[in-house]
């Protein structure tokens, strides 16, 4: 057992208790494998715990895994998600990489401000986190909103990205198969598991209604990039999506075509939840691409 087992086990046990009490396990796609992930964090020797970094006026929560001297990779979750959403990718990459996994602005255990949540602001937060950790250049693996953040970092600061993997990401609203609702109430019970997780770990649980409306507004109004903007990306990019993704197939193909050095990987049988539904398949592609 690791020497810092108390520091690791107490938060994990507490989180398992509140998640179970909140009925979080009803969200099968996100919850599947999370208990095993907490056990892995305790006994693998790869997890270093979590911390908060002061970035752009908020305290951004992040966790690190793996050898600090190994190639760095940022693993970015999707909208209304949290670090645990990417547990399959984190545990797969930690043996060979220094993994940095943050809760995005306003999400999970990270702080928020009164300003809107935007993809551009979250991209700026990731750059600031890299600066805080002394990381000049890193790989990025992002799912959904995390993939959009990765695209923006790679477009605006190509010198900071070695390789990028996106899963189920879009660069414009044209890529959505359907528009998100105008308010959180329309989603009803579908948001309950995310809400339950949020109110048990967020710095200010009472902000859930504000947070949910912020994210929905962001989804309805952005991103707004053109295919030509993707031409600014210098890093090799693996563009992944599920065969039945909520991002339109032709949009994903157009994204791969517009990026100068992109590889397209459409995974048969998968939906937008590719990294959770088919982790072995997703991780095999990710590892092969990053190790190339």
C-alpha positions in Angstrom: 0.0 0.0 0.0 1.4 3.5 -0.8 2.8 5.5 2.0 0.3 8.3 1.5 -2.6 5.9 1.6 -4.6 7.9 4.1 -4.4 11.0 1.9 -5.7 9.0 -1.0 -8.1 6.6 0.6 -10.2 9.0 2.8 -11.3 11.3 -0.1 -12.0 8.3 -2.3 -14.1 6.5 0.3 -16.0 9.7 1.1 -16.7 10.3 -2.6 -17.9 6.7 -3.0 -20.3 7.2 -0.1 -21.8 10.4 -1.4 -22.0 9.1 -5.0 -23.9 6.0 -3.8 -26.2 8.0 -1.6 -26.9 10.3 -4.5 -27.9 7.4 -6.8 -25.0 8.4 -9.2 -24.7 4.8 -10.3 -27.8 5.3 -12.4 -25.7 7.0 -15.0 -24.3 3.7 -16.2 -22.1 5.0 -18.9 -20.2 7.5 -16.7 -20.3 5.4 -13.5 -19.2 2.1 -15.0 -15.7 1.3 -13.8 -15.3 4.3 -11.4 -15.2 2.2 -8.2 -12.4 0.1 -9.8 -10.7 3.4 -10.7 -10.6 4.5 -7.1 -9.1 1.2 -6.1 -6.5 1.6 -8.9 -5.7 5.1 -7.6 -5.1 3.7 -4.1 -2.9 0.7 -5.0 -1.3 1.3 -8.5 1.4 3.7 -7.3 0.5 5.9 -10.3 -1.7 8.5 -8.5 -0.2 11.6 -6.9 -3.5 13.0 -5.6 -5.2 16.3 -6.4 -4.4 20.0 -6.0 -5.8 23.4 -6.9 -4.0 25.8 -9.1 -4.8 29.6 -9.2 -5.5 30.2 -12.9 -7.3 33.2 -14.5 -9.2 34.2 -11.3 -10.3 30.7 -10.2 -8.9 27.7 -8.3 -8.7 24.9 -10.9 -8.7 21.4 -9.5 -6.4 18.8 -11.1 -5.0 15.4 -10.5 -1.7 14.0 -11.7 -0.6 10.4 -12.4 2.5 8.6 -13.6 6.2 9.4 -13.8 6.7 13.2 -13.6 9.6 12.8 -16.0 7.5 11.0 -18.6 6.0 12.7 -21.6 3.1 15.0 -20.3 -0.4 14.5 -21.5 -3.5 16.5 -20.6 -6.7 14.4 -20.4 -9.8 16.6 -20.7 -13.3 15.5 -19.9 -16.6 16.6 -21.6 -19.2 19.2 -20.7 -20.8 18.8 -17.3 -18.3 16.0 -16.7 -15.4 15.6 -14.3 -12.0 13.9 -14.1 -13.6 10.5 -13.3 -15.4 10.6 -16.7 -12.0 9.9 -18.3 -10.9 7.1 -15.9 -10.3 4.5 -18.5 -7.9 6.8 -20.4 -6.1 8.0 -17.3 -5.3 4.5 -16.1 -4.3 3.4 -19.6 -1.9 6.4 -20.1 -0.4 6.7 -16.6 2.2 3.8 -17.0 3.8 5.6 -19.9 3.0 9.3 -19.4 2.8 12.1 -16.9 -1.0 12.5 -16.9 -2.6 15.8 -15.9 -6.3 15.6 -15.5 -8.3 18.7 -14.5 -11.9 19.5 -13.7 -12.7 22.2 -16.2 -13.7 25.7 -15.0 -17.0 25.4 -13.0 -17.0 21.7 -13.3 -16.5 19.2 -10.5 -14.1 20.5 -7.8 -12.9 23.5 -9.8 -14.0 27.1 -9.0 -16.0 29.4 -11.2 -16.6 33.1 -11.6 -19.5 35.3 -12.5 -18.4 35.4 -16.2 -19.8 33.1 -18.8 -18.1 29.7 -19.3 -16.6 29.6 -22.8 -14.4 27.2 -24.7 -11.9 29.9 -25.2 -11.7 30.6 -21.5 -11.3 27.0 -20.7 -8.5 26.7 -23.3 -6.8 29.6 -21.6 -7.2 27.9 -18.3 -5.4 24.8 -19.6 -2.5 26.9 -20.9 -2.3 28.6 -17.5 -2.3 25.2 -15.8 0.5 24.0 -18.1 2.5 27.1 -17.1 1.8 26.5 -13.4 3.2 23.0 -13.7 6.2 24.0 -15.9 5.0 22.1 -18.9 6.1 23.8 -22.1 4.5 21.3 -24.6 2.1 18.4 -24.1 -0.1 15.9 -25.8 -3.8 16.5 -25.3 -6.5 13.8 -25.2 -10.0 15.4 -25.1 -13.5 14.0 -25.3 -16.4 16.1 -26.5 -16.0 19.6 -24.9 -12.5 18.5 -23.9 -11.7 17.8 -27.6 -13.0 21.3 -28.5 -10.7 22.8 -25.9 -7.8 20.8 -27.3 -8.6 22.1 -30.8 -8.5 25.7 -29.6 -5.2 25.3 -27.8 -3.7 23.7 -30.9 -5.1 26.5 -33.2 -4.1 29.4 -31.0 -0.9 28.1 -29.5 0.5 25.4 -31.8 3.9 25.5 -30.1 2.3 24.1 -26.9 0.8 20.9 -28.4 2.8 17.9 -29.5 -0.1 15.6 -30.5 -3.8 15.9 -30.1 -6.6 13.3 -29.8 -10.2 14.5 -30.1 -13.2 12.2 -29.5 -16.7 13.4 -30.5 -15.6 17.0 -30.9 -17.1 19.7 -33.2 -15.6 23.0 -34.4 -18.9 24.7 -35.2 -22.6 24.4 -34.4 -23.2 22.9 -37.8 -21.7 19.7 -36.4 -24.5 19.0 -33.9 -27.1 16.5 -34.9 -29.6 18.4 -32.7 -29.5 21.7 -30.7 -29.4 21.5 -26.9 -32.5 22.7 -25.0 -32.7 26.4 -24.0 -32.8 25.6 -20.3 -31.8 22.9 -17.9 -35.4 22.2 -16.8 -36.1 20.7 -20.3 -33.5 18.0 -19.7 -35.2 17.0 -16.4 -34.0 13.7 -15.0 -31.3 13.3 -17.6 -29.2 15.9 -15.7 -29.9 14.4 -12.2 -26.7 12.2 -12.0 -24.5 15.1 -13.1 -26.2 17.4 -10.6 -25.9 14.9 -7.8 -22.2 14.6 -8.4 -21.8 18.3 -8.6 -23.5 19.1 -5.4 -21.4 16.6 -3.5 -18.0 17.9 -4.7 -18.3 21.5 -5.9 -16.8 24.3 -3.9 -20.3 26.0 -3.8 -23.0 23.4 -4.5 -25.7 26.0 -4.6 -24.3 27.2 -7.9 -25.6 24.2 -9.8 -28.5 26.0 -11.6 -26.2 28.8 -12.6 -23.5 26.3 -13.8 -26.0 24.2 -15.8 -27.4 27.2 -17.6 -23.9 28.5 -18.4 -22.9 25.2 -20.0 -26.2 24.9 -22.0 -25.7 28.5 -23.2 -22.2 27.6 -24.3 -23.5 24.5 -26.1 -26.2 26.5 -27.9 -23.9 29.3 -29.1 -20.5 27.8 -29.7 -18.0 26.8 -31.0 -18.0 29.0 -34.0 -14.8 28.2 -36.0 -14.5 27.7 -39.7 -12.8 24.7 -41.4 -10.0 27.2 -42.5 -9.2 27.9 -38.9 -8.3 24.3 -38.4 -5.5 24.8 -40.9 -3.5 26.6 -38.2 -3.0 23.4 -36.3 0.5 22.2 -36.7 0.4 19.1 -34.4 -0.6 15.7 -35.7 -4.3 15.1 -34.7 -6.2 11.8 -34.3 -9.9 12.7 -35.0 -12.0 10.0 -33.4 -15.8 9.6 -33.2 -18.4 6.9 -32.8 -20.2 5.5 -35.8 -23.4 6.7 -34.1 -22.0 9.9 -32.6 -24.2 12.9 -31.9 -21.6 14.9 -33.9 -22.5 14.5 -37.6 -20.3 12.1 -39.6 -19.7 14.6 -42.4 -18.7 17.3 -39.9 -16.1 14.9 -38.3 -14.8 14.0 -41.8 -14.6 17.7 -42.7 -12.6 18.4 -39.6 -10.1 15.7 -40.3 -9.8 16.9 -43.9 -9.2 20.5 -42.8 -6.4 19.7 -40.3 -3.1 19.5 -42.2 -1.9 16.3 -40.4 -5.0 14.5 -39.3 -6.0 10.8 -39.0 -9.7 9.9 -39.0 -10.9 7.0 -36.9 -14.6 6.3 -36.9 -15.3 3.5 -34.4 -18.0 1.0 -35.6 -20.9 0.5 -33.1 -19.9 3.4 -30.8 -21.9 6.4 -29.9 -20.8 9.8 -28.5 -19.8 7.9 -25.3 -16.9 6.1 -27.1 -14.3 6.5 -24.4 -16.7 4.9 -21.9 -18.5 2.4 -24.1 -15.4 0.9 -25.9 -12.4 1.9 -23.7 -10.1 -0.9 -25.0 -10.7 0.1 -28.6 -10.4 3.9 -27.9 -7.3 3.4 -25.7 -5.5 1.2 -28.3 -5.9 3.9 -30.9 -4.9 6.7 -28.5 -1.7 4.9 -27.3 -0.6 3.9 -30.8 -1.1 7.5 -32.0 0.7 9.1 -29.0 3.6 6.6 -29.1 4.2 7.0 -32.9 
